[in-house]
Structures are given as structure tokens and as C-alpha cells.
Amino acid sequence: MVGLDQVDMLRFNVKCDPEKAVELRERYDQTVFPGYHMNKKHWNTVVANRELNDRALEELVLHSYSLIFESLPTKVKQEIQAG
């Protein structure tokens, strides 16, 4: 989730399993924060400030997508996969 009104550095929210969310916040304390306006147990706000490289940011997005996709009803998953 990305805000469209950003004027400075890119920030986005990603879903994360709770243990990984805390680990990332502790390890990257200038980049990963509790999810802004989100359930802070499951969501992180990530600032694209170059502390994490592009591949690491992509992995966070893919992990988030996977968690959200797996929580969807089977019918919705099938519709998405059908394209």
C-alpha cells in the first residue's frame, strides 16, 4: 500500500508475520516502522531510504502479497490466478 500524496521519500506499508515484523523493525530502525494507520502487529511501514536494497524491498512486497493472497477465499484466488 502506497500513499499517492507523497512528496518526499517513498514510504509504503507491507503485511508481515508478527515475529518478522518486530525483527525487521529492530534490525532496520531507520527504515522499518510499525504500520502507519494499520494493525501494528501485522503491518510495517517501510521507507525507501537505501538502507535496504531494491531486492530486499521487493522481497518485503512479495512476502506481503503472499500473506494477503493466502488469506483470500478460494474463489477469489482462482479468479486472480485466471487473470
N, C-alpha and C positions, 0 to 999 in steps of 0.2 A: 504494500500500500504506500503510495507516494502522494504527497500533497502537491497540488498543481500551482500553488501560490508561492512557492519557494523562490527567494531572490538571492540567497547566499549559497551556502554549501548544500549539496543534495543530502537529504535525510529520507529514510524510508522505514516502515515497520515490517517485521518478519515474525512469523509464528515460529516457536521453538519449543522443544520439550523442556520441561521446567529445570532439570539439572543442567542441561546445556546452556539454557538462558542465563543462569547465575554464573556458570563458568566463564562464558563469554564476557559478561559484564565485569568480572573480576580481572580477567586477562587483558581486556582491551578497554580500560576505564576511561579513555578519552574518545572512544568510538562507539561503544555499545552501552545503551542505557535502557532502563525499564521502559516498556512501550508507552509512548505518549498517547493519552486518551484510550488506552487499551488495558486488557487484563494483564497486569504486570507479571503474573506467574507464567504466562504462556507467550507473551509478546515482547520483542525488543525493538527499540528504535536504533537504527544504525546510521552513523554519519560517515559519508564517503570522504574521509579526510586523508586518505592514503596510508593510514596505519594498517589497514587490511588491503591486500592487493585485489585486483579485479577478480581473480579466480576465487579467493576467499569470499568476496561479496556474492559472487554467483552461486557458490555452494550454500550460503545462507538463504538465498532466494529459492533455490531448488529444494532445500530441506523444508522450508515453509510451504511451498507448493505441495510437496508430498504429504505433509501433515494435513493440510486442508483438503486435498483431493481424497485422501483415505477416509476422511470423516463424512464425506458426501454419501447420500443414498445410492444404492447400486444403479438405479435407473439413470440418475444424473451422471454418474461416472461413465456409463455406457454411452450416453448422449455426447459427452465430451470426447470420448475416445473415437466415436464415429465421425467426428469432425464437423 
